[in-house]
Amino acid sequence: MYLWGWPQTTCGGARRHSPARCARFQPLGSATLPDGQVHVFDDYAHHPTEIRAALNAGRRVSGDHRLVACFQPHLYSRTREFATEFGRALALADLVVVTDIYGAREEPVPGVSGKLVADAAVEAGADTYYVPNKAELPVETGCAGARR
């Protein structure tokens, strides 16, 4: 999950070159954009309780500023089991972007996709975008061009 607010190309590059890819609430960097300072963190949260903790930490860091969460569910079985709870946890962010599932060792499960999480986040009141293919994540801050 990215607590995110700058171009995905920058986030992706920072993550690829990070020596501790699975760290908790790891700062990836900061940038100054036309509308202000942006801080980017990465967290390996893959359970609703962990997501809540990461977003609460992000809220403490961001203060009154916008908090954006970009989430890729991990495992079909976990997504099927916790989709509603993931959505509720992600709703702590001001803006939520959900991609499709990283299945790792699991085969795809019919009817189980990141859209289950995105729909649950919408149901929980979050401004949410579902972008199935990570390669299509918007480059601009604020998810311009993302599909709802």
C-alpha positions as CSV (number, residue, x, y, z in Angstrom):
1,M,0.0,0.0,0.0
2,Y,1.3,3.5,-0.8
3,L,0.3,6.5,1.2
4,W,0.8,8.5,-1.9
5,G,0.5,11.8,-3.5
6,W,3.1,12.1,-6.2
7,P,3.5,10.6,-9.7
8,Q,3.3,6.8,-9.8
9,T,6.4,6.7,-12.0
10,T,8.4,8.3,-9.1
11,C,6.8,6.0,-6.5
12,G,7.4,2.9,-8.5
13,G,11.0,3.8,-9.1
14,A,11.6,4.5,-5.4
15,R,10.0,1.2,-4.4
16,R,12.1,-0.8,-6.9
17,H,15.3,0.6,-5.5
18,S,14.3,0.4,-1.9
19,P,16.6,-2.0,0.1
20,A,13.8,-2.8,2.6
21,R,10.8,-3.6,0.4
22,C,8.6,-5.0,3.2
23,A,9.2,-2.4,5.9
24,R,6.3,-1.0,7.9
25,F,5.4,2.6,7.1
26,Q,8.7,3.2,5.3
27,P,9.3,6.7,4.0
28,L,10.1,6.6,0.3
29,G,10.7,10.3,-0.1
30,S,9.2,13.7,-0.4
31,A,8.6,16.1,-3.3
32,T,7.5,19.7,-3.7
33,L,4.6,19.9,-6.2
34,P,2.9,23.1,-7.4
35,D,0.1,22.6,-4.8
36,G,2.5,21.8,-1.9
37,Q,4.8,19.3,-0.2
38,V,4.1,15.6,-0.7
39,H,5.4,12.8,1.5
40,V,5.3,9.2,0.3
41,F,5.3,6.1,2.5
42,D,5.1,2.4,1.7
43,D,3.6,-0.2,4.0
44,Y,3.3,-3.9,3.6
45,A,-0.1,-3.9,5.3
46,H,-2.1,-6.9,4.0
47,H,-4.7,-7.2,6.8
48,P,-7.5,-4.6,7.6
49,T,-6.1,-4.0,11.1
50,E,-2.7,-3.2,9.6
51,I,-4.2,-0.9,7.0
52,R,-6.0,1.0,9.7
53,A,-2.7,1.4,11.7
54,A,-0.8,2.5,8.6
55,L,-3.5,5.0,7.6
56,N,-3.8,6.3,11.2
57,A,0.0,6.9,11.1
58,G,-0.4,8.6,7.7
59,R,-3.1,10.8,9.1
60,R,-0.8,11.9,12.0
61,V,2.0,12.7,9.5
62,S,-0.3,14.4,7.0
63,G,-2.2,16.5,9.6
64,D,-4.8,18.6,7.8
65,H,-3.5,17.6,4.3
66,R,-5.0,15.1,2.0
67,L,-4.2,11.4,2.6
68,V,-4.2,9.1,-0.4
69,A,-4.0,5.3,-0.2
70,C,-3.1,3.1,-3.1
71,F,-3.8,-0.5,-2.3
72,Q,-3.0,-3.7,-4.1
73,P,-4.7,-6.7,-2.4
74,H,-2.5,-9.7,-1.8
75,L,-4.0,-13.2,-2.4
76,Y,-7.4,-14.1,-3.7
77,S,-8.4,-16.0,-0.6
78,R,-7.6,-13.0,1.7
79,T,-9.4,-10.6,-0.6
80,R,-12.5,-12.8,-0.7
81,E,-12.4,-13.2,3.1
82,F,-11.7,-9.5,4.0
83,A,-13.0,-7.4,1.1
84,T,-15.6,-5.5,3.2
85,E,-13.1,-4.9,6.1
86,F,-10.4,-3.8,3.6
87,G,-12.9,-1.2,2.2
88,R,-13.8,0.0,5.6
89,A,-10.2,0.4,6.7
90,L,-9.2,2.2,3.5
91,A,-12.1,4.6,3.9
92,L,-9.9,6.3,6.5
93,A,-8.0,7.9,3.6
94,D,-9.3,10.9,1.7
95,L,-8.8,9.2,-1.6
96,V,-8.5,5.5,-2.3
97,V,-7.0,3.8,-5.3
98,V,-7.4,0.0,-5.5
99,T,-5.6,-2.2,-8.1
100,D,-6.2,-5.8,-8.9
101,I,-5.0,-8.7,-6.7
102,Y,-1.4,-9.9,-6.5
103,G,-2.2,-13.6,-6.4
104,A,1.4,-14.8,-5.5
105,R,1.0,-18.5,-5.0
106,E,-2.7,-18.6,-5.7
107,E,-4.7,-19.2,-8.9
108,P,-7.4,-16.6,-9.7
109,V,-10.7,-17.2,-8.1
110,P,-13.8,-16.4,-10.3
111,G,-15.6,-13.3,-9.1
112,V,-12.8,-12.2,-6.7
113,S,-10.9,-9.1,-7.8
114,G,-9.8,-5.8,-6.4
115,K,-13.2,-4.4,-7.4
116,L,-14.6,-6.1,-4.3
117,V,-12.4,-4.0,-2.2
118,A,-13.0,-0.8,-4.2
119,D,-16.8,-1.4,-4.0
120,A,-16.5,-1.9,-0.2
121,A,-14.5,1.3,0.2
122,V,-17.2,3.2,-1.8
123,E,-19.9,1.6,0.4
124,A,-17.9,2.9,3.5
125,G,-18.0,6.4,2.1
126,A,-14.5,6.7,0.5
127,D,-13.8,8.6,-2.7
128,T,-12.5,5.5,-4.5
129,Y,-11.0,4.6,-7.9
130,Y,-10.5,1.1,-9.2
131,V,-7.6,0.8,-11.6
132,P,-7.3,-3.0,-12.3
133,N,-4.0,-2.7,-14.1
134,K,-1.2,-1.1,-12.1
135,A,0.5,0.0,-15.4
136,E,-2.5,2.3,-15.9
137,L,-2.2,4.1,-12.6
138,P,-2.4,7.8,-13.3
139,V,0.8,9.8,-13.4
140,E,-0.8,12.9,-12.0
141,T,-1.5,13.4,-8.3
142,G,-5.2,13.0,-7.6
143,C,-5.8,10.1,-10.0
144,A,-6.8,12.1,-13.1
145,G,-8.0,9.7,-15.7
146,A,-8.5,6.8,-13.4
147,R,-11.7,4.7,-13.9
148,R,-14.1,4.6,-11.0
